Amino acid sequence: MQRSTSRRHSLGRSTGGRVARRGAAAVAALALAAAALLGPGVATAASAATTATTPDQWTGVYGSAGSTSSNPGEHVLTTSTSSKIRLAYAESGRNDGAYPPVVLGGVAYSVGGGTSPRLYATSPKTGAVLWSMAFPYALSSYGFGMTGTGSTILVAFRTDPAGGVLAVNAAKHTILWRAFFPPTTTAGDDRSYPGIPTTDGTRVFIQGSSNSVNAYSLSTGAFLWSHPYTDNDNGGRNSVDGSAAGGGYFYTGGGEGLVAYSASTGKKVWTSYPAISYGVPVLAGGRVFVNAGDDIEAFSATGCGTTSCKPLWSVDVDSWDFDYIGIAGADSTSLFISYRTIRAGGPTQCQSGFIGHIARLSASTGKTQWQTSIGDYAQGIVRGGNVIWVVNEYVNAQCVGDQYRLLGYSATATGTAPLATVAIPSAYGGYPQALSVGSGTVFETPNDYTLVGYRVPGT
């Protein structure tokens, strides 16, 4: 594997082996941690400034069009208040069992239902249903992700003979349009399965049929352009593990590496070199961050003036399962990663064979600013305002494994003590987990179709 000659740093050396488990990387990419309590006055001033300029919203599976897994507008859960967070409600049948809700305008949106699917608008504060509407097809047609912008909610669906994406007017509680995938161009391709939708506010992008991306008009659902999958050197097809959009570009990460397309025309503008990328690309602060196997790499969001671009910097992360390195909570100054390593000496009666890790890196250089280890595994990374949240699997003091907790850390931590620790009831534990943050609530989406909300009492 050829390595970049640009700036390189090392993080998380382990003596253990690694295994690649690429297929589920897009599902498991969310969580984090750090600590060191900021002064209440600092938190309050920062929260007020953020509220005035940044909307409090979680617009997609990974938080934003840039897949940052971050909501900078969150201002209720701060470094001053997060220690008081508690389980507030658990509403059964209120999610699709895979992805967290979208939060727009103080409302959480999710697809759920019993035997028939419905779009639910939920109060983040109480968990009460504000309104709901029936959806077409079967409940099993959903669970592939959703996104939103303004009053428009976009939901991926699977049905025969063709899947696609539908748009809902959340103000009027009506379906605006449905767009189906174009016919396949390769024998044996499945036209029914959708990817996770993304929108840049003008267009909707979604993987499906024989294409790594299909683009539709946000306002009408009209088909705009598509780009077919490419073949790899082994005679197979290059996978697409995730996407991001912004600044006039649409990005994919996967077997072809990081690929940047013109959002308006679909023209391929540049690709990363080396062509290695796992998981979801993250766009923030004029850079695109990717998991490149053993490395976290940063690229200029606008490319390098040619069709093949080397990274601005590269950080070596020796994770046991390198395609499960999560990147999130990114902005122009920093980003967070989660990964795990093999425990030296192997497992014991009261210890797992793995150690979970989280770290904060400089966005401009990749240098480690902070890191700590937590339990056995850290699921994903999400950030709300100046607080990081993570679902952590661990072995408790009674040597009982497979325990889960929600941890909160300051995003500018220098120590290792969490701001908040909340035990997750066994009914809502397990793997995978998905989190989102908005309107003063940390939403947890376990694998049992329950929408779980954590809040500070009285807020």
N, C-alpha and C positions, 0 to 999 in steps of 0.2 A: 504494500500500500504506500503510495507516494505521499510524502508529507510536505506541507507548505514551508517555505523558507522565511515567512514573515515572523513577527514577534511571537514567541511561545513561552508558556509558563506551565507549571506542573501542579496538579491538585489531586489529592486522594489516592496516593499510591497504596496498593494492596498486594499481599503475597498470594492471594487466592486466584483461582481461575475465573473465567467469564463464560457466559453462554449468551448467544444471540437469540432473542425472542421477539422478532420484529413485528409479527402480525398484529399484536394488540397495542402497539405503542401509542396509537392515537387515542385509545380509550383511557390509558393510564397516565396521562400527563398533567396532574394538577396538585400542588401543595408546597409547604415550605415552613421555615422558622428562623428566628433570631431573637435576641433579647436585649435588655438594658432599657430601663424605664426612662422616658423623657419627662421633663418637668411639666406639670399640668398647664402652666401658662404657655409654654411652647406649643403643646399639642392643641390648645384651644385657639391660639392665633393662627396656626397653620390650617386648622380645620375651617375657620371662618374664611380665610383667603381662598381655600380650595372650593368651598361651597359657592362663592361668588362667581367663580370663573369656569368651573368644571361640572358638567352634569353628573349626577349620581346614577349610574346605569351599568348594567352587565348585558351587553348586546348580543352575545353569542356563546357557544359552547366554551370558547376560550377567552371570554370576557370582552373582546373588542374585535374590530375588523383586522387589526394587526396581530391577533391571537396572543395578546400580552398577558392574559389571565390576571388582569388588573382593573380595578375600578378606582381611579384617582379621586373621584368625586365623593366617595364614602366619607362621611363626617361624623356619624353617630358613634361608630366603633373606633375609638382612638386609643392611643397609648395610655391615656388616663382612665378610660372607662372599661376597656376590654377585660380586665381582671374579673369583672362582675358578670360576664356572659354566662348564660344558662340555657338548657334545653327549654324552648318556649312552646313548641307544638310539634306534632307528627301526624300528618294527614295522609291516610291510606288512599291508594288509587289516584294520587294526584301527580304522578309523573310517569315517564315511559321506562323507568328502570335503567337508564343509561347515562343521561346527560342532565346537567343542572338547569334550573329555570332561567329564562331571560328576564331581566328587570329593567323596565322602562317607565318613566313617569310615576314612580312610586308604586308600581304594580308588578307582581311576578307572574310570568306566563309559562305554562307547561301543558303538555298533552298527557292525558290519563283517561280514566274511566273504568267501568267494569267490563262488560262485554262489548260496549260500543265506545268508540273514541270521542273525546271532547277536548276542546281547548279551554283551560281554566285560567281565569284571572284571579289571583290570590292576593290578599292583603299581606304584605311582608310583616306587618306588626302583629297581627292576630292569627294568621293562617286561615281566616275565613274566606269563603268563595265570594268574590265581588260580583262575578257573572261567569257564565260558561256558554259555550255553543257547540252544537253537534258537528263532527267532522265526517267526511265521507270515508268509505272503505272500512277495513277491519282495524281493530286495535293493534294487531300485529303489523300493520302497514307503517307504524310510526316507531320512534325510538332511534332515529338516525341523525338527530340534531336539529336545531332551529337557531334562527338569528332574528334580529329586528333593528329597525331604525325609525325614529319618529313614532307614528301610529301604525306602522306596518310590521306585522309578524310574518316571518318566512319559515315554513316547516317542510322538511324533506319527507317524502313518502315512498313506499315500495308497494307496487301492485303490478299485476300482469295485464297486458303484455309490457307496459312501460311504467317505470317510476318517474319521479320528478320532484317538483317543489310547488307548494301552493302559498299564496299570499293572503293574509287576513287584514282587514281594516279593523284595528282594535277599538277605534272610536265608535264605529257603527256595528260591530259584531257581525261582519259579513265577510265572505270569501271574495276577494277582488279578482283573482285569476288563478288558473292552474296551468303549469307548463310541464309537458312530458319530454322525456329524453328523446333525441333523434334516433332513427333506426341504427342498429349496430352495423359496423363495416367489416367486422371480423367474425368468421364462423365460430360459434360456440360462446360468444360473449353474452352476458346476461344484461338485458336492458332494464331490469326491474330494480336492481339495488342502487340506492343513492349514496353519495358521500355526504359530508357535512356542509351545509350552505354557508356562504360568506357574502356580505354585501359591502360595497364602498359608498353606498348612499345613492348611487345611480344605476348600478348593475348588480345582478345576483350571480354568483359563481358557485358551481356545484359539479362534482365528479359523477359520472354515470355513463352507461352504455359503453361504447368503445372509446370514450374520451376521458382524458385526464382532467379536463375542465370543459364545462358548457357555460356560456354566459347568456343571461337573459336581461331584458329591460326591467328595472325595478317597478316602474309605473304601470307597465302593460303586460309583462310576462312574455313579450315577443322575443324569439330566439335571435341572438346577435352573432355569436361565433362559438367555435369549439376548437379544441386541439386534441388530436388523437394520442393515445398512449404510444410510447416508443419502445423498441425492443432492446434488450440488453445483450451482452456478449455471449451469454449462455443459451441464447435462443429463446429465452423467455421474455416476459414483459416487465418493464420498469414500473414498480408500484408507485403510488402517490400516498404518502402518509399524513399529509396535512397541508394547510394553505393559510395565506394571509393576504390582505389587500390594503392599499393605501398609496397616496402620492402619485396616482396615475398608473400604478403597477399592480399586477396580481402575481403572487409567488406560490410555488409549490415546492414541497420537500419530499424526497423519496429516492427511488433507484436511479433517477437521472441527475441526482444532486439537487442543489437549490436552483430553481429556474424562475426567471423573471419575465413576465409577459407584459405587453402593453394592455392595460385594462380596457381601452377603447377599441382596439383593433384585433387583439389576440396574437399579435406578432411576438415571436420569441425574441427577447432583447439580449439577454445574457444568461449564462449558466455558471455555476461555481466550478472551480478547479482546485483540488481534485473533485470529481463528481461523486461525492459521498454525502448522504444526508439521511437521517432517521428522524421520525417524528414530525412535529409541527414547527414550521419556521415562525419566528417571532419578530415582528416589525416594530421598532420603537426608536425615537430619537435620531432618525436618519440612518439607522443601521438595521440589518437583518441578522438575527442570531440563529444558528442551527446546531443540532447535534450531528457531528460528523464521525460517528463511531466512537473512537477513544477521545475525541476532541469536542470542545465547544468552540465554534468559529463565528467571527463577526465579519460581515460584508457591508460595503456601502450600499444603501438602499437604491441608489441611482446607477449602480454598476461602476465600471472602471474605464469606459470609453471603448472597450472591445467586447467581443461576444463570449469571452472566457475570462473569469475574474478570480484572482486569488484572494484569500481572506485578509482583512486588515490586521487581525490577530488570531491566535489559536491557543487554546488552553487544553492541556492533557488531563483527562479525568479517567482514572483507571477503575471504572465501575465494573462490578461483576457481570451485570447484564447491560452492556453499554448502550443498547438501543432503548433502554428505559430511563435514560438520563432526562429529567424534566427541566424545561426552561420556562420561566414565568416571572411575573411581577416586574417586568422590564420597563425602563423609561430611559431618558437621555443620559442618566448618570450611573445607573446600576441595573443588574439583573440577578435573579436567583436561580439556583439549580438544586435538584434533589437527585440522589443516587444511593447505591448501597455497595458495600464491600463484604468480603468474606471475613469472618471473625477468626483471628489467629488462634490456633489450637482447636478450632471447630466448636460445635454446639455442646452445651452441658445441660444438666437437668433444669437449670434456671436461666439458661441463655440460649437464644437462637444462634444459628450458624452465620447470621448476617448482622450487619450494623448499618442502620440508616444514617444518611448524611444530608445536610443542607448547607448551602454556602451563598454568600453575596459576592459578586464579581463587579469590578469596574467596567462600565459599558465602553469606555474609551480605550482601555488597555487590556482588559481581561484579568488583571491581577486580583487575587483573592483579598477581599476587604474584611471578611468575617466567615467563620464556619463553625459548625458544631455537629455532634452525632446525637441521634435520637432513636431509641428503640431498635426495632428490626427493619422497619421499612417506612418511608415517607411517601404517601400517595399524593402526587401532583403538587402544584403550587398555586395559591391564589393570594392576591393582595387587594386590600380595601383601604384606601387612604394610606396611612403610614403604619399599617399593621399587616403582618403576614399570617396566613392560616394554613394548617396542614392536618390531614388525618394521619395519625401515627399508630402503627401496629407495634405491640410490645409484649413482653412477658412481665407479669405483675410480681409483687413482693411475695406472693404465695406460690410462685413458680408455675402459674397458670398462663399458658401462651394464648395466642390469637385474641389478645385484648386490644381494644381500640380507644383512642382518645383524640379529641380536637385540641390542638395546641395553637396558641397565638403568640407572636413575637413582634417586637418593634422592627420596622424595616431598616432602622439605622442602628441596630443592636451592636454592642461591643462585648457583652457577656453571654452566658449560655442559659440563664434562667428564663423560662417563658413568662410572658405577661399573663397568660390564661391557660388553664388546663381543665378540660371538661371530659368526663368519662362518657363514652358513647355507649348507650345501652346495647346489649348483645343482639337485640332484634334489628339494629340498624348498623351493625358492624359488617365485616367481610370485605370481599374484593370483587369488583372494583368499586371505588368511591369517587364521587364527583362533587366539587364544591363551587359555589359562586357567592358573591358578596354584593349586597345592595340594600339601600333603604334601612340601614341599621341591622341587617340580618345576615348571618352566615347560613346559607342554604346547603344542606347535605342531601345528596341523592344516592341512597344505598341501592342495592340490587333487588329490593322487594317492592318497588313501585310506591314507596312512601316519600312524601315531601317533608323533610325535617328542617325546622328552623331554630336557630340559636340566637338569642337576643339578650341585651342587658335589661333586667326588669325595670319597668317604669319609663322606658324610652319608646 
